[in-house]
Amino acid sequence: MAITDFFKKKASGSVAKDRLKLVLVSDRAGCSPEVMEQIKNDIIAVISKYIEIDLEGLDIKITQTPSESNNGNVPALFANIPIKDMKSKK
């Protein structure tokens, strides 16, 4: 992942779609969109230390899933992170 990837201009439709996803996910999780964006950025930063990832195909979301103890649904974090390449050890 090159540093220039962060500065590429995205189409306005793509940006709007990403923002809508973020609002929906944060609503389900019961936290603000800013917190969700920080969680996503932290996940990307940590994984990027070890693996080159495809940011275009990245999908991180929170959904509701049945709890194992049968007391309703609980939030679950799902991350689909396409891997481009493994980084070599230093």
N, C-alpha and C positions, 0 to 999 in steps of 0.2 A: 504494500500500500504506500503510495507516494504522498508526500505532504500536499501536493497540488490537488489531490483528489478531494480534499476538504474545501477547496476554493472553486471547484467547478460549479458553474451556474446551472441550476435545475430548471426545468420548464415549470411555469406557474401552476399548471394542472397537477404536476407531480408533487409540488410543495404543498398545495392545498389538500391533496389526498393524504399525504404524510401527517399534516396537522390534524385532519379529521380523525385519522386512526389514533393519534396520540390522545385526543380529547375523549374518544370512546373508551380507550384502554384505561385512562386515568379515572374515568367515571366508574368503570367496573371495579377498579382496585380501591376506590375510595381515597385517592390521593391526587394532588394537583398535577397538571400537565408538566409543570416545571420539574417536579420530583421524578416523574416518569422519564423525562428527557435526560435528567442527570443519571438515572439508573442505566438507561440505554448507553449513554456516553461512557460510563464507568465500565460496563461490560465490554464495549468495543475496545477501550484502552487496555484493559487487562488481557483480553484474548489476542490483541494485535501485538503484544510483546512477544508472543510465541508463534503465532500463525498469521500468514498473510490472508486476509479475508476479502470477500467481494461485498463492498458496501451497498452496491445497487440491489443485490438480492437479499440483503439482511432484513429479517423480519422478527421483531421482538414484541410479544404481546402478553397480556394477562387475560386469562379466561376463567370461567367458573367450571369447576370439576367436582364431582361428588366426593365427599370426604370418606375416608376409610372407616371411620367410626359411625357412619350412617346418621350424622346429625346435620344434614343439609349440604349445600355446596360451599366450597372454599375457593379463594383465588389461587390460580396456578400460573407461574411464569413459563412461557414457551418461547424458545429462541431457535430460529432457523438461520444458521450462519454459514453461508457457503464458503468453503475453504479453497483458496487459490493455490497456496503452497505452504509448506512448513518452513519456518525460518531455521537457519543453521545455528548450532551452538556456538557461542563466542569463546 
